[in-house]
Amino acid sequence: MSTSLRVVGFLAALAAVFGITLAAGRAFGPVEAAPAHDGATHESSSASGSVASPSPEATSELPGGLQVSQDGYTLRLLDTDLPAGPRTPVQLLIEGPSGTPVLDYTPQHEKELHLIAVRRDFSGFQHVHPTRDADGVWSTTLALTPGSWRVFADTAPRGGNPVTLGADVSVAGAPVPVAPPEHDVRTATVDGYTVTLAGDLTPGSDSDLTLSVSREGRPVTDLDPYLGAYGHLVALRTGDLAYLHVHPEGHPGDGTTKPGPEVPFVAAVPSPGTYRLFLDFQHAGVVRTAAFTVTAGSPADLPSGGSSDHAH
């Protein structure tokens, strides 16, 4: 066989192999690269309650507060190293997809932005509402003690979906450690008020929780409306401080929701683990915060051999 015939035969065979490969690719679709991770494992609950690790494009499925940027929006703190003090100034921006400060928001629970601050040992919880200037800079003060803090900006830029962004803050000084509770805490006392929590957290599904408020042994039946409800509940997952949206049932003035003593909520947690819950309620014109600890899932479901303080 001549050299030219051998070359033609080789090219024909190569074309046939390429055609088979192309057809297989069309039949089975492209092979996607594994999603990149930033060093932490995040979960999201699917409709069946299973847990999966989403790709970076699926950020809206993550629990809130795990990222400084999400859905095109970025939380930028003007200073992440702050002094300790009872009224430490804090300033921040929410930057939009264009990189410029967001100037228009859709109010959520009567406010354009809810700022949550908590030290990483869950002490010092605060829920405040900064003021915004014409340039989009939000300003407030926080009572900060030495240590590592996490701040959450819970907001809804107009034209976009509600988003919760999180960032770390370092507060100067030697921190005084606060030991975590060894067991679930379902009763809290604050300023003479006793608040009890009923209901369980079931990973991967909606859970009904009821907070009941009493004072000196008598039910409180005249709670003040606060942020469009008779209470505002924040849930944080231990380990990574994932911020979970908890929705109140009913609202003041709807004809059926009573102003206490019970305040019902619906919570959805994505994974087994320990969660810290903080209830803000208002009575006699003063807002108070009651804190709880609730474990979701059975001990066999918890990571690290039953230790729930490292749920990720």
Protein Blocks (a to p, Z undefined) as FASTA:
>chain_A
ZZklmmmmmmmmmmmmmmmmmmmmmmnopaddddddehiacddddfkopacdddfklmmm
pcehkafbeghiacddfbfcdcedfbdcdddddddfkopacfbdcdeehiabdcddddfk
lpaiacddddddfkopacddddddedddddddddddehiacdddddddddedjddddddd
fbdcfbdceehiacddeddddehiacdddddddeehiacfbbcceehiabdcddddehjl
pacddddedjehilpacgbjbdcdddddfbgcdddddddddeehiacdddddddedjfkl
pghhhiaklcZZ
